[in-house]
């Protein structure tokens, strides 16, 4: 069986600006000014990895304390500011309509992923969702995609992962999935195929449905 697995942040929802505003607000008291190079280095990784990255720049409180501050900001912002990318929403709806098994593999925590899916009204389209805090190792390790493959019951070699970063695409490829990156922002994409938007017809063609 084939299917499509979507990353969330930067693919389905325009949540990266919200998260980076939250990180900037939480880190500012410690003298850290988040810059575009920091964003490029950390986008697609787990919150724990992001904390470790900035802990190399300044003395920070422990990860749980920093994460709590970040989450307070972004969880308040989701209901007011979070929007779905129109191309991704359309693709998810069209793929679901023709019965393609769909999943989300997100580095977000379960709490944040559920909030975002609810805010955007997308949760009902996905057969499986796996969050970053539900696997041992975050992207670029393949753990999250291996878990999705097992739960969704798909053949990875016949299925597609849609990511927005090289880190995420590396994780999907390591799990045996065909990968494509939708170019949303200026972050490293590696050697994976890149498209300008999520096109359901193109995905269906790659899956052999057209």
C-alpha positions as CSV (number, residue, x, y, z in Angstrom):
1,X,0.0,0.0,0.0
2,X,1.2,3.5,-0.8
3,X,0.6,6.7,1.2
4,X,1.8,10.3,1.8
5,X,3.4,11.5,5.0
6,X,3.5,15.2,5.7
7,X,5.8,17.2,8.0
8,X,3.7,19.8,9.8
9,X,5.7,23.0,10.4
10,X,6.5,24.7,7.2
11,X,4.6,22.2,5.1
12,X,1.0,22.1,6.3
13,X,1.0,25.1,8.6
14,X,2.8,28.4,8.6
15,X,3.9,27.9,12.1
16,X,7.6,28.5,11.8
17,X,7.3,32.4,12.3
18,X,5.3,31.8,15.4
19,X,7.8,29.3,16.9
20,X,10.8,31.5,16.1
21,X,9.1,34.6,17.6
22,X,8.5,32.4,20.7
23,X,12.1,31.3,20.9
24,X,13.3,34.8,20.4
25,X,11.1,36.1,23.3
26,X,12.2,33.2,25.6
27,X,15.9,33.7,24.8
28,X,16.1,37.5,24.9
29,X,16.5,37.7,28.7
30,X,19.7,35.7,28.3
31,X,21.3,38.0,25.8
32,X,20.6,35.9,22.7
33,X,19.4,37.6,19.5
34,X,18.1,35.0,17.1
35,X,19.3,35.6,13.6
36,X,18.6,34.0,10.2
37,X,21.6,31.8,10.5
38,X,20.3,30.4,13.7
39,X,16.9,29.7,12.2
40,X,18.5,28.0,9.2
41,X,20.6,25.8,11.5
42,X,17.7,24.7,13.8
43,X,14.6,24.6,11.5
44,X,13.4,21.0,11.3
45,X,15.2,19.8,14.4
46,X,13.6,19.1,17.8
47,X,13.1,21.7,20.5
48,X,15.7,19.8,22.6
49,X,18.2,20.2,19.8
50,X,17.3,23.9,19.5
51,X,17.9,24.4,23.2
52,X,21.3,22.7,23.0
53,X,22.2,24.8,20.0
54,X,21.6,28.1,21.9
55,X,23.0,26.7,25.2
56,X,26.3,26.8,23.4
57,X,26.0,30.5,23.0
58,X,24.9,31.5,26.5
59,X,24.2,30.1,30.0
60,X,20.6,29.0,29.7
61,X,18.2,27.3,32.2
62,X,17.5,23.6,31.8
63,X,15.6,22.5,28.7
64,X,12.2,22.1,30.5
65,X,12.2,25.6,31.8
66,X,13.1,27.2,28.4
67,X,10.6,25.0,26.6
68,X,7.8,26.0,29.0
69,X,8.5,29.7,28.2
70,X,8.6,29.0,24.5
71,X,5.3,27.0,24.7
72,X,3.5,29.7,26.6
73,X,4.1,32.2,23.9
74,X,3.4,30.0,20.9
75,X,0.4,28.2,22.3
76,X,-1.3,31.6,22.9
77,X,-0.4,32.6,19.3
78,X,-1.6,29.6,17.5
79,X,-5.4,30.4,17.7
80,X,-4.8,33.9,16.5
81,X,-2.0,33.6,14.0
82,X,-1.6,30.1,12.7
83,X,-2.7,29.6,9.1
84,X,-2.6,26.6,6.8
85,X,-0.7,26.8,3.5
86,X,-3.5,26.8,0.9
87,X,-1.7,24.4,-1.4
88,X,-1.1,21.9,1.4
89,X,-4.7,22.1,2.6
90,X,-6.0,21.5,-0.9
91,X,-3.6,18.6,-1.4
92,X,-4.5,16.9,1.8
93,X,-8.2,17.2,1.1
94,X,-7.9,15.9,-2.5
95,X,-5.7,13.0,-1.5
96,X,-8.1,12.0,1.3
97,X,-11.0,12.2,-1.1
98,X,-9.5,9.5,-3.3
99,X,-8.5,7.3,-0.3
100,X,-4.8,7.8,-0.1
101,X,-3.6,6.9,3.4
102,X,-2.2,10.0,5.0
103,X,0.0,10.7,8.0
104,X,1.9,13.5,9.8
105,X,5.4,13.1,11.1
106,X,6.2,16.2,13.1
107,X,9.1,17.2,15.3
108,X,6.6,19.1,17.4
109,X,5.5,17.8,20.8
110,X,2.2,15.9,20.9
111,X,0.6,18.7,22.8
112,X,1.6,21.3,20.2
113,X,0.9,19.1,17.2
114,X,-2.7,18.4,18.5
115,X,-3.3,22.1,19.1
116,X,-2.1,23.0,15.6
117,X,-4.1,20.3,13.8
118,X,-7.2,21.3,15.8
119,X,-6.8,25.1,15.0
120,X,-6.4,24.3,11.3
121,X,-9.2,21.7,11.2
122,X,-6.9,19.2,9.5
123,X,-6.8,16.4,12.0
124,X,-9.7,14.4,10.6
125,X,-7.8,13.9,7.3
126,X,-5.0,11.9,8.8
127,X,-5.0,8.2,9.7
128,X,-1.8,8.5,11.8
129,X,0.0,11.4,13.5
130,X,3.4,10.9,15.2
131,X,5.0,13.7,17.3
132,X,8.6,14.3,18.0
133,X,8.4,13.5,21.7
134,X,7.0,10.0,20.9
135,X,10.2,8.6,19.4
136,X,13.7,8.2,20.8
137,X,15.6,10.2,18.3
138,X,14.5,13.3,16.4
139,X,15.1,14.2,12.7
140,X,17.4,13.6,10.8
141,X,17.2,10.1,12.5
142,X,14.5,8.0,10.8
143,X,12.7,7.1,14.0
144,X,9.6,9.2,13.5
145,X,9.1,8.0,9.9
146,X,9.7,4.4,10.8
147,X,7.0,4.7,13.4
148,X,4.6,6.3,10.9
149,X,5.3,3.5,8.3
150,X,4.5,0.8,10.9
151,X,1.3,2.5,12.2
152,X,0.1,3.4,8.7
153,X,1.0,0.0,7.2
154,X,2.5,1.4,4.0
155,X,5.3,0.3,1.8
156,X,7.9,3.1,2.1
157,X,9.3,2.5,-1.3
158,X,5.9,3.1,-2.8
159,X,5.1,6.1,-0.6
160,X,6.1,9.8,-0.4
161,X,7.2,12.1,2.4
162,X,6.7,15.9,2.0
163,X,9.1,18.0,3.9
164,X,10.4,21.6,3.9
165,X,14.0,21.0,5.1
166,X,16.9,18.8,4.2
167,X,17.0,17.5,7.8
168,X,13.5,16.3,7.6
169,X,14.0,14.8,4.1
170,X,17.1,13.0,5.3
171,X,15.0,11.4,8.0
172,X,12.3,10.3,5.6
173,X,14.9,9.0,3.0
174,X,16.7,7.0,5.8
175,X,13.4,5.3,6.5
176,X,13.1,4.3,2.8
177,X,10.5,6.8,1.7
178,X,10.7,8.8,-1.5
179,X,11.0,12.4,-0.5
180,X,10.2,15.8,-1.9
181,X,10.9,19.2,-0.3
182,X,8.4,22.1,-0.7
183,X,10.4,25.3,-0.7
184,X,8.9,27.6,1.9
185,X,12.0,29.4,3.3
186,X,15.7,29.7,2.9
187,X,17.0,26.6,4.7
188,X,19.3,23.8,3.4
189,X,17.5,21.3,1.3
190,X,20.3,18.9,0.5
191,X,20.1,16.8,-2.7
192,X,16.4,16.0,-2.5
193,X,13.9,17.0,-5.2
194,X,12.4,20.5,-4.5
195,X,9.0,21.9,-5.6
196,X,7.5,25.3,-5.2
197,X,4.1,24.0,-3.9
198,X,2.3,20.9,-2.7
199,X,0.6,19.7,-5.9
200,X,-1.9,16.8,-5.3
201,X,-1.9,15.8,-9.0
202,X,1.9,15.5,-8.9
203,X,1.8,13.4,-5.7
204,X,-0.9,11.2,-7.2
205,X,1.2,10.8,-10.4
206,X,4.2,9.8,-8.3
207,X,2.1,7.3,-6.4
208,X,0.9,5.8,-9.7
209,X,-2.7,6.9,-9.2
210,X,-2.8,8.9,-12.4
